[in-house]
């Protein structure tokens, strides 16, 4: 685990509806986007259900599509959204 950093989390569409907010700030020790997702899943419901590893969830870091191994940096914006988002 690395030293804690502060990141902004953004949730979209059905994920936003499930967690009840579109944005939050979080201190995390996660070094990668995948580790951050696992940390959120470990919070329990509703994160466990909507971010579960068997669910298709798209992720972005600083508004660029990203994957589990993408490194996190202090001040980053991580976004989670379902694969199909309505207009």
Order of alpha helices (4+ residues) and beta strands (2+ residues): beta-alpha-beta-alpha-alpha-beta-beta-beta
